[in-house]
Amino acid sequence: METKPIGKVVHWYDKIGVAVVKLAGALKVGDKVKVKHGAEEFEETVSSLQLNHAPVESGKTGQDVAIKLSKKAGEGSELYAAE
């Protein structure tokens, strides 16, 4: 059973490895997420979260937050909570 995504990548900054994510659920620093785009997926722990260019500890539904990722997450990629 596929869980509901907690966010969707709306923009990717290639040079700095940062994804802007439109949240459909809560997300906080330290959460493990699974990033999926088509057949590709990877897991990552959220190490930094920003809202309006300011560091925050958490984001909630409806916010656009920026998260640093180790791999490319193109526009349209979805974030899921990882175990």
Backbone hydrogen bonds, N-H to C=O, Kabsch-Sander energy under -0.5 kcal/mol:
donor,donor_aa,acceptor,acceptor_aa,energy
6,I,79,L,-3.0
7,G,79,L,-1.1
8,K,22,K,-1.7
9,V,77,S,-3.2
10,V,20,V,-3.0
11,H,20,V,-1.3
13,Y,18,V,-3.2
14,D,12,W,-0.9
17,G,13,Y,-1.3
18,V,13,Y,-1.6
19,A,67,I,-2.8
20,V,11,H,-3.0
21,V,19,A,-0.6
21,V,65,V,-3.6
22,K,8,K,-2.7
23,L,21,V,-0.7
23,L,63,Q,-2.9
24,A,6,I,-2.4
25,G,6,I,-1.2
27,L,59,G,-2.2
29,V,57,E,-2.6
30,G,46,V,-2.9
31,D,28,K,-2.1
33,V,44,E,-3.3
34,K,80,Y,-3.0
35,V,42,F,-3.4
36,K,34,K,-0.6
36,K,78,E,-2.9
37,H,40,E,-2.9
40,E,37,H,-1.8
42,F,35,V,-1.8
44,E,33,V,-2.6
46,V,31,D,-3.1
47,S,45,T,-0.6
50,Q,66,A,-2.1
51,L,54,A,-2.6
54,A,51,L,-1.4
56,V,49,L,-2.5
59,G,27,L,-3.3
62,G,23,L,-3.0
63,Q,60,K,-2.2
65,V,21,V,-2.4
65,V,63,Q,-0.7
66,A,50,Q,-2.6
67,I,19,A,-2.6
68,K,48,S,-0.9
69,L,17,G,-2.8
76,G,9,V,-2.8
77,S,74,G,-2.2
78,E,36,K,-2.8
79,L,7,G,-3.0
80,Y,34,K,-2.6
82,A,32,K,-2.5
